[in-house]
Structures are given as structure tokens and as C-alpha cells.
Amino acid sequence: MKEAVDLNCDMGEGFGQWVLGDAPDEEIMQIISSANIAAGFHAGDPNSMDRVVKLAQAHGVGLGAHPGYADLQGFGRRYIKTDAAELINDIVYQIGAIREFGRRHGAPLQHIKLHGALYMEAAVNEELSQMLVDTLQATSPDALLFCMSVSKTYAAAKRAGYPVIREFYADRDYGNSGSIVFTRQVGRPDPQQIAEKCVKACKTGMVTTVEGDEIEIPFDSICFHSDTPGALAMGQAIRAGLLDAGIRIASAAEVAKTL
């Protein structure tokens, strides 16, 4: 059973007057320990980045950059065939934006987590994952990299000795491969069922797949998405369930010290 786990959420996912999801960033920030802040390509703009980074600093939440494909219309959930080197430059650009807003508000960059289809592409693309890790070693050597345990990204980070945090997805289904089942449209989950899934994973390390089997998922952080319908109630249920089970919620930086 885990003694402590990070609880992370994707934040600031709007653009201008457009806001995605029904959960206010201000309320989500009160229940999480790490925030993945949209960096302008799939969502987010300078004003939203400034606002949400400031919120993270005020609540003592670990600051994370959340780079995605240049796909505002598709919210970064559409695969875009692009050269790996070009993608790396896009990622560096987006990390820099979040890092600078963090410096403005006295919040150091804790972690980096790719978004949506880019996250899933890196998970199966060895070239992209290796270039990502090589680049982060040069530009962000102290930042944690969030990824799935069954991914090329995790393997590349471990080979290089780069600090990595494995994720468990609260509001996504798993297949027997150990990877999440990627979807562009997510329904409204039952908060209590999601909380029970997370507590079970922390106690046993297991999750039930869409095929109906039980598989092991090694993880250090639990992720839920602010754009999932009912995200606030879901996040509150996860937090309450973990605490009731005697599992402490800690930042990814703190959890990483025990790995």
C-alpha cells in the first residue's frame, strides 16, 4: 500500500474567452498537489498562464508545463504528423513560457508532462522520447518528467537516469497492454467509482481493464482531467477517498525523493 501519492490535474485549459470544462481552476487547485498548465499550443494564452501559475504558487501546488500539439481547434487530441526535431522545438518553446511565468511569481518548474495526442505519440515513438529526454537533460535537468510506466518515454528516461514520475489515470480506462485507452470525448464518470478505483490502485497496485482482466500498474502520481464533466466532484471524491484510506497526498517532488 502506498503511504503517499501525488494528485495532478491539467489546468488552464481555455483560450481567451473560451473555457473548456465545468470546474473552476481556483477550486481544483485547492485539492491537488501538482498542476499541469496548458502552455499555449493546445490551450492556454499568456493571461491564463499568468493567472493559473499564480494560483499554483499561492496554494503551494507543484508547477508543471503541459506542452501539446499546435492544435487549438482539436484541443491537442488529434495526431499531427510532424518531424520529431520540430516537435521538440515546440515543446521547448512551451516549457519556456511556463517557466518564465513561474519565475515571475516565485514558483520553480517542478515537472513537464506532454498533453493528449502528443503524450500518446511519445509513449510509442522511441526517437521522439529519446530526443525529449536528451533535450530536457540539457534544458531542465531538475524537472520531473511525467509519463506512463509502459511507454518509450519512461524507458528513455530510465536509461538516461532522468527523473521520472509514472502516472495512473483516474478518469481513463486501461487496456491489457497497460496503456490507457485514448479517447477524444469523455463522459461524466461516477465520482465514487473513480475514487474507489484510485484507492484500489494505491492499496493493491492493480486496475481492471476494459477486457475485464486485472493488471498491475506501477505509478507515483494520480491524474484526473479538469475538462472531464464533473471534474471538481471527481477530484474531491478522489482526495477524500485517499485520505480516508490513510494515503497522504504529496507533491511529485516529495514523492520522487522516495523513489
N, C-alpha and C positions, 0 to 999 in steps of 0.2 A: 504493500500500500504506500502511496506517495504521502510524504509529510507536507510537501508544499508544491504548488504548481503556479505557473504564470497564467493569467487570463488576458488574452489580447482581442482587440476588435479593430476593424477597418473603419477609419474615421474621416470626416471632412469630405464626404463623397457627394459633392454638389458642384455647381459651376455658375457663378453669377447669381441670378435669381432662381436657378434650377436647384432643387434639393431632392435627393434620392433617399427613400426610406422614411419611416414614420417615427424614428427615435431621435430626439434632440441630442446633439453631441454633448451638451452640458450635463445631461442626465446619464448618458452612457459612461462618460469619463469618471463618474463617481463610483462605478462598480468594477472597473478593470484595473490591471496593473501595467499593461503595455498598450500603446496606441500606434496603429499603422496609418500614417497620414497621407492621403492622396496628394500626389506631387505635381499635378497639372496636366498629365497626358491622358489618363482615362477619366479623371475627375479632379476637382480642386482648381483653385486660382490663387493668386498672391494674397488676396484678402482672407480667403478661407484658411489658407495655410497659416497665416499670421494668427488668426483667431484660435484655431484648434491647437497649434503649438503652445500658445499662451495658456490655454486651458489645461493641457497636459502638464506644463510646468507648475501651474497653480495647485493641481491635485496630486503632484508627486508621481505622475504616471510616466513610465519609460517611453522615450520619444523614438519613433520608428519612421523611416522613409518607406513609402509604398509606391514604387515605380510600376508603371504599366505600359502597354502598347499605346501609341498615339491614336486613340480611338474614343473620342468623346461621345460620338453618336452611339457606339456599341458598348460603352462603359467598359472597354478593355476586355470584354469577354469573347471577342472574335479573334481567331488566329490570323495573324498577318505575316505572310511570307517575307522575311527580311534577313539580310546578311547578319550573322552573329556579331561582327565588329560594329555594325551600325546600331544594333540593339544595345550593345554595351555602352556606346556613347550616349544613347537616350537615357540609360539607367544612371550613368554618372551625372548627367545634367539634372535629373530629377532628385537624386540624393543631395546634390549641392544646394538645391532650393530649400529642402527641409533642414539641412544642416545650418544654413545661414539664418533662417528664422529661429532655429533653436539657439544659436549664438546670441541673437538679438534679445531673447527672453531668458538667457541663462540656463538653457536645457541642453545638455550634451546629447549627441546622437547615440542612442542605445543599440538600435538594430536596423536591419534592412530586410524587407520582405517584398518580393515581387507580387504583382497583382494578377488575378484572374487567368486569362489565357497565356500570359507571359510566364506566370508561375508554373503552369502545367507544361508549357513548352520546355522550360529549363529542366523540369523534372525528368524528361526523356531525351534531352539533347545534350550529349556529353561535351560537344565543342562549346556550346553556349555556357554551360555550367562551369567548365574549366576556365574559360575567359572571364567569367564573372568572378570566380574566386581569385584568380590572378590579379584582376583589377582591384578588388577590394583589399587584397593584401597590400597593394601599393597606396591606395587612397583612403581606406577606412579600416586600418588594421585592428582597431579596438572595438569595432561594431560587431554585433552578433548577426549571423545570417539565419533567418527563419526558413524552414523547408520541411517537406515530408521525409520521414525516415526511409521510405522506399523511393528514392529519387537519385538521379545522376548528380543533382546539386549537393545532396548530403554526402555522397561518395567522394565527390571532388573536394569538398571542404575537409573531410576527414583525412584524405590523402595529404592535403597541404597543411594540416594542423590549424586550419582556420576555425575560429569559434562558431559553433552552430547550435541552433535550438530546433528541436523536432516538434512539429505541431500535431495536435489532434483536433479534428474538425467537429464541432458540436452540431452544427446545422447542415452538414453534408453527409450523404450516405457513402459507405465504403464497399468496394468490390473485393473479391477474394484475393486480388493481387496485392492488397494492402494500400492501394491508391484510392483517393476519393473519386466518386462518380461525378464528373464535371457537368454542370448544368447552367443554362443561361437564365432560366426562370425558376424561382424557388417559391413554394407555397408557404402558408403560415403553419409553423410547427406547433405542437403542444409543448408549452414551456416545461411542464413537469416531466414529460417523457425525455426531453432533451437533457434536463438536469440529471435524471436517473442514468441516462447513457454516459454522461460525463463522470458521475460518481463511480459507476461500474468500471469504467476505464481506469480511473485512478486506483481503485481497490484491486482489480484483477489484471489490468493491462490488456483486456480483451474488448472486442467490439463485434456486434452481429452484422454480417454483410448483407447486401441485397440478395445474395444467393441463399441466405439462411444459415450460413456457417459462422462459427466463432473463430476469429483470428486474433493474433497478438499485434498490438500497435505500440511500439516504443515512442514515448513523447515526453516533452518537458513543458509544453505550453498548450492551453486550450484556446481555440479560436472560434468566435462567432462573428457574424456579419451585421453591420448596422443597417444594411439595406434589406435584410430578411424581414418580412412582415412580422410585426410583434417583437422586434429585436429587444426592446427595453425589458419587457416582461420575461423574455427568454434569458437575457443576461442576468436579471435579478434572481431568477429561479436557479440558474447555474451557480451563481455566487452563494446563495443560501444553501443549496444542496451540498456544495463542497465544504462550507464552514460547519454545517450540521454533522457532516461525516468526519470532522476533525482534520480536514485538509486545509492548510493555510494557503492563502493567495499571496504570492510574492512576485516581484518584477522578474523579468527574464534575466537581468543582470545578476540578481541574487541567486536565482535557480542555477544559473550557469556556473557559479562558484562551487556547487556541489557535484558537478558532473566529472 
